[in-house]
Amino acid sequence: MKWKALFMKDISSKSVKELVEMRKKLKREAFELKAKNAIRGLKETHKIGDIKVSIARINTLLTHKIKENYGNNMK
């Protein structure tokens, strides 16, 4: 639970561009872990779920920041 607070504090101070880059890196890492898991080479399968949760948190914060900057009239 403590890492969640630290993660949220860390990403909330980042800009939208930094968050997009961070999400891109996490998505690439998730893909690599899924591929490794498919060939039974991944021992720590819980990391896939952890990365998915991190991506979801970043997406939530991105949505919040974009609405804050541009209002609710986005497409």
Secondary structure, DSSP 8 states (H G I E B T S, - for coil): -HHHHHHHHHHHTS-HHHHHHHHHHHHHHHHHHHHHHHTT--S-THHHHHHHHHHHHHHHHHHHHHHHHH-S---
